[in-house]
Amino acid sequence: EWTFVGHDDVWLDEYGAEELRPAPGKRQFVNKVLGKIDGEEPNQMMLVTDMILAWDPDFRVYLEEYAASEAKLKQDFGAAFKKLTELGCGFQ
């Protein structure tokens, strides 16, 4: 379960998760819910751009594919990264 938090969400500090508080003016998702803190679960955060991978049905296909096979993720990422570093990209 994920909660959208901002810098003013000081309740995270009370649960020892102060590192999850975003910088002033920023917001992000955390794997904590006010009143339902699980001390066993490690603190995690995700940006909205990360959450889109799970929410968007077109992106979710890739999320599930790579979650099922770390070897496939490494293979595809390696090929894409090699291509990017050898050929560059058109961004300036």
FENDAGI-V585207 format. One record per residue. RES is the residue in three letters. PHI is phi as a letter, one per 40 degrees, with the letter a starting at -180 (999 if undefined). PSI is psi in radians with two decimals (NA if undefined). BURIAL is 1 if it has 16 or more other C-alpha atoms within 10 Angstrom, else 0. Layout:
res/phi/psi/burial
RES/PHI/PSI/BURIAL
RES/PHI/PSI/BURIAL
This chain:
res/phi/psi/burial
GLU/999/2.33/0
TRP/b/2.53/0
THR/b/2.38/0
PHE/c/2.06/1
VAL/b/2.79/1
GLY/b/-3.12/1
HIS/c/-0.50/1
ASP/c/-0.04/0
ASP/c/1.32/0
VAL/c/-0.19/0
TRP/c/-0.40/0
LEU/c/-0.61/1
ASP/c/-0.68/0
GLU/c/-0.40/0
TYR/b/0.21/0
GLY/g/0.42/0
ALA/b/0.57/1
GLU/c/-0.45/0
GLU/c/-0.23/0
LEU/c/-0.23/1
ARG/c/2.19/1
PRO/c/2.93/1
ALA/c/2.73/0
PRO/d/2.36/0
GLY/g/-0.09/0
LYS/b/2.77/0
ARG/b/2.66/1
GLN/a/2.96/1
PHE/c/2.48/1
VAL/b/2.71/1
ASN/c/0.69/1
LYS/b/2.60/1
VAL/b/2.28/0
LEU/d/2.19/0
GLY/g/-0.11/0
LYS/b/0.78/0
ILE/c/2.27/0
ASP/b/1.93/0
GLY/c/-0.29/0
GLU/c/-0.49/0
GLU/c/2.28/0
PRO/c/2.63/0
ASN/c/2.29/0
GLN/b/2.64/0
MET/b/2.71/1
MET/a/2.45/1
LEU/c/2.86/0
VAL/d/-0.65/0
THR/c/-0.54/0
ASP/c/-0.74/0
MET/c/-0.51/0
ILE/d/-0.60/0
LEU/d/-0.61/1
ALA/c/-0.57/0
TRP/c/-0.67/0
ASP/c/2.14/0
PRO/c/-0.56/0
ASP/c/-0.72/0
PHE/c/-0.59/0
ARG/d/-0.53/0
VAL/d/-0.80/0
TYR/c/-0.69/0
LEU/d/-0.83/0
GLU/c/-0.66/0
GLU/c/-0.81/0
TYR/c/-0.48/0
ALA/c/-0.55/0
ALA/c/-0.42/0
SER/a/1.74/0
GLU/c/-0.56/0
ALA/c/-0.73/0
LYS/c/-0.72/0
LEU/d/-0.84/1
LYS/c/-0.72/0
GLN/c/-0.89/0
ASP/c/-0.73/0
PHE/c/-0.77/0
GLY/d/-0.75/0
ALA/c/-0.76/0
ALA/c/-0.74/0
PHE/c/-0.71/0
LYS/c/-0.79/0
LYS/c/-0.77/0
LEU/c/-0.76/0
THR/c/-0.52/0
GLU/c/-0.67/0
LEU/b/-0.29/0
GLY/g/-3.08/0
CYS/b/2.80/0
GLY/c/0.11/0
PHE/c/2.51/0
GLN/b/NA/0
